[in-house]
């Protein structure tokens, strides 16, 4: 080990931090990976691990430059997963593949609204056509295992045979094994702050008080990443603030042991990623579909969110799900930035990098991000610069759409959330709620900044603390 400590310290041991640490170690660097071994609050630990590009498309994705970059990054990452799976298997000494599901079926069911659900379903199909990616129409009634309540039946469905899923827990274990096999140093502690000397990043101080030194530090700590910059306030205010997209998932054992062979999911809806179920290699079934913006990561599921997830699964996936056993309840915290796009690359301090803010794409894009960050560490450039270069952390807000569009989207998603939760309102109330919501969101946006507008999820969930962070960030770029 070099006398100075390490070549690189990677803060974070989720899918992204783990992938970066393995990639750098494989290239011959002395790497320390910092993070508690039980990964509290991490998004990766509770992820469905769908390796989906087109399943995440919405009716707004391809309307902006950055939305297209997001899709094209997902597509590029998808092409890297077979090689990444092989590398992790060979490096860790594990012979089996990480893949747990073959293909994804996107369901358009009777839940939600035509604007959001039908609109996003049609957008997925249009994107598949535009990018000439294979898919096929399928009869929902012909799908194995799928047996929803009649009132939640699917109207249409498409099978995307190239969009698979893996087992997130097995991925994290394999990343640990691979990192150990290539000589990486595992630090079972959390980082408290970045240390600096003379305008240069020199390492990190751990919560235990120990200081680690390195030539470079990569912050890949998910939703908690920005807290490491609290001792660098002028730098921090020029980087989009991070909040948590808290989600609840459940692992269940079906009563008869049967699970679907494909991923089953709805389009993104109601500020979330759509209801989905993913078969696991051990025979359990992963259920997910919630996303709630919070100022700070949550450690425990609320009864409300867990109840909502399980009820949706019973109604929309399999009416006999109440007989399934709940093997585990999981909580993850997705890192969501103030403009909705990731923070990837060098920060305005020599030797400091970030790899976070990936929202729902982090695990899927982890092999791509790992190679990109490793390239930047070694040569300050990468073949992926044209694809990911716009996401440098120190930046003005990236706008995917204008303010009016953001307000409309927030209003539409709010109404979709109401219908998804089966609200019981008189026919005239949705129109009144829509008018009030649009006025409220328009006023909120104007109070934040004359031009900059956060994405719909943040606009709809503003708290005094989030509002202060946004105003401070916007002022830094005004």
N, C-alpha and C positions, 0 to 999 in steps of 0.2 A: 504494500500500500504506500502511495506517495507520502512524503513527510508532511505535506500541507493538509492531508486528510483524504479527500476524495476528488476525483475529477468532476463528478456531478452528484448532487443530492436531488432526488425526486421526492417531493412532498405529496403523499397520496398513494394509496395502494389499492385503488379501485381498478376498473378495467383500463382506464387511460394511463394512470400512474404506473400500474403493473406492466402494461405493454411497453411504455417508454423505457422503464428500468431494464426490461429484458432486452429490448432492441439495442440500447446503448451498451449493455454488458456484452452482448454478442459481438459488438464491434470493437471490443477490447478496452472499454473505459472502466475505471474503478467507480462503481456506483453504490450509493447508499439510498435505500428506499425507506422513507419515514412514514409510519402510520400504525395505529393500534391494530393488533392482529385480528380482533373481532370485528373490525370495520364498522364501528357504530355510526349510524346516520347516513351511510353511504348509499348512493343510488344503485350502484352495481349489485349490491347484495340482494336487493329486492326486485331486480329487473326481470322482465319477461324474456329478454335477450332475443327479441325478434330481429333478424338480419334483413330488415325490410327497407327498401328505398321508395317504391311506388305506393305501398300501403299507407305511408305517412303523408302523401300528397293531399293538399286541400285545394279548393277553388282559387286560392290566392297565391299558391306556391310559385307558379310560373309567370306571375304578373310582374315580378321584379327581378332585377339582376341578382340580388342576394338570395332570393328564393330558388332561382335556378342553380346558383352555386351550391346551395344546400342539397338539392336533389342530385346534382352531378357528383358531389362529394360522397353522397350515400352510394351512388352507383359504382364509383371507383372503389370505395371500401368493400362493397360486396364482391368485387372481382378479386380482392386480396385475401378474402377469408379462407378459401381452400388451402392456399400456401401457408397462411398464418396458423391454421389448424394443424397442418403437417409439422411446421416448425416447433410449435409448442409440444406436440406429441413426441417428436424425436428428442427435443432438448430435455423434456421432463422425464423421459423414459416410459411414458404411457403410450400404449399402442392403439387405443381406441380413439375414435373421432369424437369431437365435442357436439356434433350435430344431434339434435333430439327431435326435430320435426322436418318433414319434407314438404315444402310449398306452403303458401298462404292462401286461404279463402277469405275474400272480403265480402261481407254480407251487407246488403241494404235491407234493413228490416223496418217494421212499422213504428219504431220508436223515434223520437226526435222530431225534426221539422224538415220540410222539403228543401228549404233554402240551404240548410247546413248539411244534413245527411245525404239527400239526393244530389245536391250540388257537389259535395266532396266525392261521392261515389262516381259521378260523371267525370270529375276532374282526374281521378285516378285512371280511369279508362282512357281519357284523352291523352294523359301523359304517357301511358304505356304505348299508345299508338304513335305519338310524336317521336318517342325514343326507340321505337321499333323493338319493344321488349315483348316477349311472348306471354300470352295469357289466353284463357279460354272461358267462355260463358259456361256456367254449370247450373243445373237445376238444384235449388236448395233442398228439395225433398229427397234428392238422391244422395246427399252427403251422409257418410257414416257417422254414427253417434249423435249427430245434431238433432235435437228434439225439443224445440222451444214451446212455450205456451202459445196456443193458437192466436192470442191477441198480440203476440210479439213475433209472429212468423216473418220469415225473410221473403222479400218480393223479388229480389235478383241476387245473383252471386257471381263472382269471377274467381277463378283459380289462377294465381301467379306461381307457376311451378319453380321459378328461380329464387323465390324469397323464403328462406328457411329460418330456423331458430336453433339456438344452442341452450345448454343448461348453464345459467350464470354461476351457480355455486361451483360447478365443476371447472368452469373457466378460471375462476379466482384461485382455486386450488392448483390448477395447472400452471398458472402464472407464478405462484409461489414456488412450486417445484422447479420450474424452468429457471427462475431467477437464482435460486440456490445452486442449481447445477452449473451455471455460468460464473459462479463466484461472487454474486452480489451480496451486499451487506444489508441485512434486514434489521431495522431499528424499530422496536416495538414501543413506540411512543409517538405522541403528536407534536408537531412543531408549534411553537408559540409565536415566533416572529422571525422575520428575515434580519440577518445582521449585515451591517455595512461598515466600510471604512473608506473615507475619501471619495465618496460617490461611486463606490464599487460594491457589489454584493459579494460577501465573503462566506456566507453559509447561513445556518439557522440556529436559533436557540430552541431547545426542546422544552416541553412543559416541566420536565424533571429538573431543568436548569442547566443541563449539559449543552455545550456549544459544539456544533459540528462545522468543519471548514470544508470548502470546496471551491473549485474554479467557477462552477456554474450551479445555479439552483433553478429547478423547474417546479413551479407551484401547480399541482394537479390534484388539489384537495376538494374538488367538487364545490358544493354550495358554501363551504367554509373558506374558500380560497382567499377572498378579499380581506378576511380578518387578519391575515398574516402581513398585510400592508398598513396596519394601523399606525405603525411608527414612521410611516412615510406618507403623511397626509397629502402633500402636494402632488405626489405621484398617484396616490389612490383616487383623488378626485377627478383625475383625467382618464380614468378607466371606468367603463360602464359598471355600475353597482351590480352586485349579485344578490338574488333572493332565492328562496327554496321553492321548488315545485314539488310539494310533498305528495307522495302517493302510497296507497295501501295495496298490497297484493296478498293472495292466499294460496297455499298449496293444499290440495284436497285429494283424498283417496276415494274414488267413486265406489259405490256399493257393489257393483258387479266387476270392478277392475277394468272396465272398458274406457278408453280415451280415444279422441280423434287422431288420425294420422297426420293431419295438416294443422297448422295454426288457423284458428278461426277468429276473425276480428270484424268489427264494424269500422267505417271511416272515422277519422278524428271528429269529435263532436263536443260541444258544450265545454270549451276551454280545456278539454282533456284529449287523450289519445284513443278514445273509442274503447268499447269493451273488447277484451280479447282473452283467449285461452290458449295455452301452449302445453302440449304433452311433453313430459320429462322422461329421460331415459330410465328412471327408476320406477316408472309406472304412475307417478303422481301427475296431477294436472295443475298447472299454474293459471290463476285467475287474476286479471288486472284490468284497470280502466279508470283510475281516479287521478286527479291532479288538482291540488289546491295551493295557491300562492300563499307563502308565509314569509315573514321577515327573517326568521331564523329556522334552521332545520328542526324537525320534530323527531322525537325518539319513539313515540308510541302512536298507534292508530286510534282515532276516535271511534266510539261506538257508532256514530252516525255514518262515517265513511265506510267502515267495515260492513255494516248492515246494508248500505246502499249497494256495495259491490256484490255481496252475496245474493241480494234480491234480484239484481240485474242478471246475474249468472243463471239463476233459476228460471227467470222469465224468458230470457233471450237466447240461452244456450241449451239447457236441458232441464225439462220440467221435473225430473226425478233427482235433481241435485240436492234437495234437502236430506236425502239419505246418505250423502257423501260425508266422509269424516274430514274435519279440518285438521290437517297435520301441522300447519304452521301459519301464523299471520306475520307478514313482513312489512317493514316501513322503509321507504327510500326517499332521498331528498335530491331531486334533480337540480343542477345549477342553472338558473335562468338569469340572463343578463338584461340590462335596462333597454336594450334594443332588440333582444331576441336572438342574437347571433353570438357565436363562440369567441373566446379570447385565446388566440393561438399565436405564439411567437415571442420575440424579445420584448421586454418592458423597458421603459426609459431609465434603466440603471444597468450599468455594465455587469454582465454575468447573470442577470435575472430574466427568467422566461415564465410564461403562463400557458397552461393547457387545460382550460375549463370552460364553463358557460355553454356546454354542448346540449343542454336541455334533454331531449329524448334521443339524441343521436350518439351519445358518448361511447357506449359499449360497441355499437355497430361500427363506428368510425375509428375505434381504438388502433387497429393496425395501421391505418392511414396516418393518423395523428402521431403515432409513435415514430414512424419513418420520417415524417416532416420535422418533428422536433429534433430528432437525432441528426438529421442533415443540418439544421440550423446551428446546433451545438458545434458541429465539426467544421462547417465551412460558411456559415452565415447565409447560405442560399440552399434552395432545394428545387427539384424538378416539379414540386407541387406549389411553387410560389404563385403561379398564375391562378391556381385553383383556390388557395387558402390565404394568400397574401393580404387580402382586404380585411382579414380578421385579426390583424395586429392589435394587441390589447389596448395600447394607448391611442385612443381614437375618438373622434366626434361620433355621435349616434349615427348608425346606419339606418336609413329609412327604407323599409320595404313597401310602404304605401303612404299616401297623404293622410292628414288628420281626419278628414271626413270619412275616408275608408276605414280607418282604425275605429272610429266611433261607431260606424255601421256594423263592423264585425263584432265589436264588444256587445252591442245591443242584440244582434242576431244570436250570438252564443248564449247570452243570458236567457233569452226566450227558449232556446233549445234545451237549456238546463232545466227549465221549468217543465217542459213537456216530457223530458226524460225521467223526471222524478214523479211523473203522473199527477201534476198539480190539478186541483179541482177548482177551476175558475169559470165565471160566466163568460159567454162568447165575446162580450165587449171589453173584457179586462185585458187580454193580451195587447190590444191596440193602445190602451191607456198606459200600460206598463212600458210598452215600447217607446211611446212619446216621452214619458218621464225619464227613462233610462238614457235615451239619446240626449236629452237636455242636460242631465247630470254628467254624463261622460264628456260632453262638449265643454261644460263649465270647468270640470276638473282639468282637462287638457290645457285650457287657456290659462288656468292659474299656475300651471307648472312652467310653461315657456311659450313665447309667441309662435314658435315654429316646431320645436322638437316634441315628439309625441311617443310615449312608451307603447309597446305592443298591447293588444286587447286584454291579455291576461292580467297585466300589471295595472292598466287603466281601470279595470273593473274591481281590483282588489287593493286599491291604495289605502295605506295606513299613514298616520303622521310621520312615522319613522321612514317608511319607503319614500314618501313625498319629500322629506328633507334631503335624503340621499340623491334623489333625482334632480332636485333643484340645484344642489351643490355641483353635481356633475354637469348639468346643462350650463351653469354659469361659467364653468371652466372652459367651455368651448363657445361661449357667446362673444 
